[in-house]
């Protein structure tokens, strides 16, 4: 599976009304990101950081 497809799926579920559920997803994704970043997949890490920022914006609204 392409990581871009993975990112699309993450973005697709952002901003839903189930905040606790979303927080758990973002937390899980950040753990995955740290693992991938440590293994040199920097582009994916940057994409997930952008998704995390979008989620923070959603929480503020």
C-alpha positions in Angstrom: 0.0 0.0 0.0 1.3 3.4 -0.9 2.0 5.7 2.0 0.2 8.5 0.1 -2.9 6.4 0.2 -2.4 5.9 4.0 -2.1 9.7 4.4 -5.3 10.2 2.3 -7.2 7.8 4.7 -5.9 9.7 7.7 -6.9 13.0 6.3 -10.3 11.6 5.3 -11.2 10.8 9.0 -10.0 14.1 10.5 -12.5 16.6 11.9 -15.1 14.1 12.8 -17.2 14.7 15.9 -15.7 11.9 18.0 -12.8 13.8 19.5 -11.7 11.1 21.9 -11.6 8.6 19.1 -9.6 11.0 16.9 -7.1 11.7 19.7 -6.4 8.0 19.9 -5.8 7.8 16.2 -3.5 10.8 16.1 -1.6 9.4 19.1 -1.1 6.1 17.3 0.0 7.8 14.1 2.6 9.8 15.9 4.1 6.7 17.4 4.2 5.2 13.9 5.8 8.4 12.6 8.6 8.3 15.1 9.3 4.7 14.1 9.4 5.6 10.4 11.4 8.8 11.0 14.0 6.8 13.0 14.2 4.5 10.0 14.8 7.3 7.5 11.4 7.8 5.9 11.5 11.6 6.4 8.9 12.5 3.7 6.2 10.4 5.4 7.1 12.0 8.7 6.6 15.4 7.3 3.2 14.4 5.8 2.0 13.1 9.1 3.2 16.3 10.9 1.0 18.2 8.5 -2.0 16.0 9.3 -1.4 16.4 13.0 -1.5 20.2 12.6 -4.8 19.9 10.7 -6.2 17.9 13.6 -5.0 20.5 16.1 -6.8 23.2 14.1 -10.0 21.0 14.1 -9.9 20.7 17.9 -9.7 24.5 18.2 -12.8 25.1 16.1 
